[in-house]
Amino acid sequence: MTRKHHTRKPLAAVLAALVLTITAWGGATVVTAPAAVAQDRCVPPGTHHAPVPWPQHLLAPDQVWPLSTGRGQRVAVIGTGVETPPQLAGKVSASTDLAPADTTGRDSGRTDCLGIGTGVAGIIAANPEPGTGFRGMAPGATVLSAKVVGDSYPTQSGDSVDPGILASALDWAVGENATVIAVPVVSYRDSPALRAAVDRALRANTVIVAAVGDTNGQDDAPLTPYPAAYPGVLAVGAIDTTTTAAGFSRTGPVDLVAPGDNITTTQPGHGLAPVSGTAYAAAYTAATTALVRSYYPDLPAPAVVARLKATAAPAPETPGSTRYGAGIINPHQAITEHTGDGAQTSPNTSVSRQPPTDEEIAAAQATMNGQTLGYTLTAAGIALTLLIAGIIVFGPLGKRRNWRPGNTPTSEEHLLRHHQPEPPRNLFDDLNQRKRR
C-alpha cells in the first residue's frame, strides 16, 4: 500500500501489528516518535512516494542548487542513528553509537530502530531516485551520525535524552570536523557538561541547529528544551502546510521555523513515509545552513546564523515571536540577499568554493522536470503551481525589509545563469499580504 502525505487512507491496519503511535495531523495519517508502550518495536520500511513533497515546493531548493548543493559540508546528525536506505547510499561518512546499553535483553540490533535519525539525514542529503520527487535539500553534503537514543525514546514529561550523552556526541561531531550539527532529539535537563560541549562546538566555528521539541498538549508544566535554549544555538520550531505553527511545536525559545508537519522522508530499510515533529524542521534548517556554508565557506558561524535569521520569510506573527522567531527559513534569499555581512557583495571565489558539477546540476533538474503535481496550501490560500516540462517557479521573495533580487552576478553565477531560474515571487508575497491584513 502506497502512503501519500496528501491522502486520508488510514495506516492503522498496517501499523497496529507494530504497536506504533499513530497521530493524525491536518487530515493525513503520519507516524510520530514511538510511544513508551512500543519502545521495543522498530518502525517499518517506507513505501514508494512519487510526488514532490510539499516542503520542497515551499522552500524551492532547486532555485539554489545551481549555486550550492552543500558540497564539502559535513552535517552531524545527533539522534537515533542513521541507516542507509538506497537514497542515503554513500552519504554517511562516519558514525558512532553512544546510546545507553540495553538492559532488557530485547535490543533490536538495528542501526536506527526509531527512524528519526534516518529521516533527518534524508531531508538533509538524500540522493535523487528515479520515480520519486523526494530528495535531500543539500544533496552535496555528507552525513555524520552520532546515535544517542537506542530502541526506546523517552516520552514522559521531564524524561529526556541524557545531557551527558548529548555532550559526548557534540564533542565527537567537532572531532569529526562537522560544519553543521543537527540535534533533532531533546533533553529537558540543563547540564554544565552539555553547556560546555555547546560552547566548545561554537568556538570551533560550528553551527548547531536544534529542535525545540514536541508537546502533546498535556504537559503539566512548561519544559525548557536543550541544547536549543543555550545561547548561540539555532532553535527551530515546526510549521504545517498552511505555514502556521504546528500544534505540537513548543513555543520559545524559537529562532526560526521550518516544515515539520506531515512531511515525507526516508525510512530505515527502504522507501519513504510521512512523519511529523520539530526534529524534521531542524533537518530542513540544518540543510539550508549547509547550503549557505558551502556557498560562503569563509563566513563565520555566527554570521551564518545571522544571515539565516535576516533572510527568513515573514511568518503570521511579528518577528521575534515565541512561536515563529525570525520567520520561515528561506534558502534562496539566504544565498542571494545582501545582508550587510560582506558575503553577498564579495562572495568567496577561492578554490574552496567549488561550483556544482554538471552531474549535480543535471540531477537537480531531472528531479524536478517532468513533475505534474500541484500542491495547494488551502488554509492560507496559497497556490503552488508546477510548470510542466519546465522548472518550478516557487519560493521566496518577501516584501518585508524591501527584499531585493540578487545583485550583479559573480562570474560563477554568470556561467550558471542558463541553469538558474528566476527567483519566485508569489508565495512569500502572499504571506506578507496575509500578515498585513
C-alpha positions, -999 to +999 in steps of 0.1 A: +000+000+000+014+034-010+014+060+017+009+096+004+010+126+026-020+142+009-043+112+012-066+102+040-061+064+036-057+050+071-025+033+081-037+018+114-042-016+100-006-018+089+010-002+120-011-019+146+010-050+144+040-029+152+022-011+181+033+023+169+018+056+180-005+069+152-014+106+151-035+125+126-024+160+116-044+181+092-064+151+079-034+129+070-021+100+089+015+103+100+040+084+121+054+101+152+081+091+176+072+057+191+055+058+225+067+040+256+043+011+251+060+003+218+095+013+227+109-021+218+095-021+183+111-006+153+095+014+125+087-005+094+103+003+060+087+030+039+069+028+006+072+044-028+062+080-030+063+097-064+051+133-059+074+162-048+067+167-011+052+200+000+083+213+018+103+212-014+076+232-032+076+257-003+114+261+001+123+256-036+158+242-032+160+238-070+164+275-071+196+272-050+212+240-064+227+257-094+247+278-069+251+254-040+243+218-032+261+218+001+292+202-013+320+200+012+298+203+042+298+177+070+265+176+088+264+157+120+230+142+130+228+136+167+198+113+172+186+077+169+213+066+144+212+067+106+206+037+084+215+039+047+185+031+025+191+035-012+187+073-012+213+076+015+238+052+000+273+065+004+261+095+024+272+086+059+310+091+062+314+084+099+292+072+128+294+064+165+270+047+189+268+064+222+233+052+231+228+037+266+233+000+267+201-021+265+193-038+298+161-056+288+176-082+266+154-071+238+178-049+218+167-049+181+203-046+169+192-021+144+213+009+135+182+031+137+152+014+153+130+045+156+137+061+122+142+097+134+178+099+125+174+083+091+145+107+083+165+137+094+195+126+073+173+121+043+159+156+044+195+169+046+213+149+020+193+121+003+203+113-033+177+116-061+160+084-071+141+077-104+104+079-100+103+099-068+102+136-062+118+135-028+154+143-024+177+160+002+178+197+005+217+197+004+224+166-017+261+175-020+266+173+018+278+143+037+264+130+070+280+121+103+258+100+126+260+101+164+235+077+179+224+088+214+190+070+216+185+033+212+153+013+207+135+033+234+128+071+231+120+089+263+084+101+261+073+112+296+074+148+307+107+156+324+122+124+309+146+131+281+178+123+264+208+122+288+225+156+285+259+139+292+255+117+262+245+147+241+276+164+253+298+135+242+280+134+208+287+171+203+324+166+211+326+137+187+310+157+159+335+185+164+363+160+164+350+148+130+351+183+116+314+188+114+305+222+099+268+219+109+254+199+138+217+189+137+202+179+171+167+165+164+164+150+199+159+170+231+170+170+267+149+188+292+177+190+318+202+218+319+237+204+323+271+220+328+286+193+307+262+199+278+266+237+281+304+233+280+301+210+249+279+235+231+305+263+239+333+241+225+314+235+193+306+271+188+342+281+194+351+255+167+331+276+142+303+250+140+266+259+136+244+240+159+207+236+149+184+221+175+147+212+176+127+229+203+108+196+210+073+184+206+044+186+231+012+166+233-006+195+248-009+177+282+024+187+298+018+197+334+045+225+333+065+242+306+097+224+297+129+241+285+145+222+256+183+218+255+205+224+237+180+246+218+178+270+248+215+277+250+229+310+236+243+306+201+222+275+192+197+279+164+164+268+179+139+256+154+101+251+156+078+234+131+051+248+107+024+229+088+012+231+052-006+264+059+027+279+071+013+283+106+029+268+137+023+231+141+001+223+171+029+201+186+057+226+182+069+241+216+069+278+220+100+298+230+129+298+226+124+298+188+148+314+163+133+301+131+106+277+118+106+252+090+083+225+076+078+197+102+042+186+100+032+157+077+064+158+057+079+129+036+113+115+042+135+083+041+128+054+064+152+026+077+154-002+052+139+014+022+112+038+009+096+069+023+070+077+049+050+106+062+063+119+096+059+149+119+080+166+145+103+195+152+131+171+145+124+174+108+121+211+109+156+212+124+167+190+095+154+215+069+172+243+087+204+223+090+203+216+053+198+252+045+227+260+067+249+236+048+239+253+015+249+287+029+282+274+044+291+257+011+285+289-009+302+311+017+329+289+032+347+318+049+316+332+066+319+325+104+292+305+121+276+335+139+274+354+106+257+323+090+231+322+118+225+360+115+221+356+077+195+328+081+175+350+105+178+382+084+166+364+053+137+345+068+104+348+052+076+366+071+056+344+094+020+350+106+033+368+137+057+397+141+095+388+140+107+376+174+075+359+185+078+329+208+062+306+181+080+318+149+112+336+159+126+355+129+103+336+105+104+308+080+137+296+066+143+308+031+171+290+012+172+312-019+173+345+000+198+331+024+222+325-005+215+356-026+204+385-004+227+413+006+226+414+044+255+437+051+278+409+063+300+413+033+292+379+019+268+389-009+289+418-022+322+398-023+314+361-021+344+338-017+356+327-051+386+307-039+392+271-048+375+261-015+341+270-030+336+246-059+308+252-083+283+224-087+294+198-112+274+192-145+262+159-130+249+176-098+231+203-119+216+177-142+205+156-113+188+186-096+169+195-127+160+159-136+144+155-102+121+185-108+115+184-145+085+164-157+067+165-124+029+172-128+019+175-092+002+207-080+000+211-042-024+237-027-019+252+007-056+258+011-058+271+046-035+300+037-050+305+002-016+299-013-014+282-047+018+264-056+019+257-094+042+234-113+052+244-149+051+212-170+083+203-189+099+234-174+111+244-140+093+251-108+086+287-102+081+287-064+099+300-034+110+331-016+106+367-022+091+387+007+084+424+008+094+427+044+127+447+046+122+456+009+137+423-002+157+426-033+167+403-062+203+392-063+230+418-070+251+417-101+261+381-106+296+368-100+315+352-128+304+318-115+268+329-114+271+342-149+283+309-162+255+291-144+228+315-154+213+293-181+208+267-153+193+291-128+156+301-130+144+334-117+136+336-080+099+331-074+077+359-061+042+345-054+045+325-023+060+349+002+043+379-013+011+362-004+023+355+031+033+392+036-001+403+023-018+380+048+004+394+076-007+430+068-044+421+070 
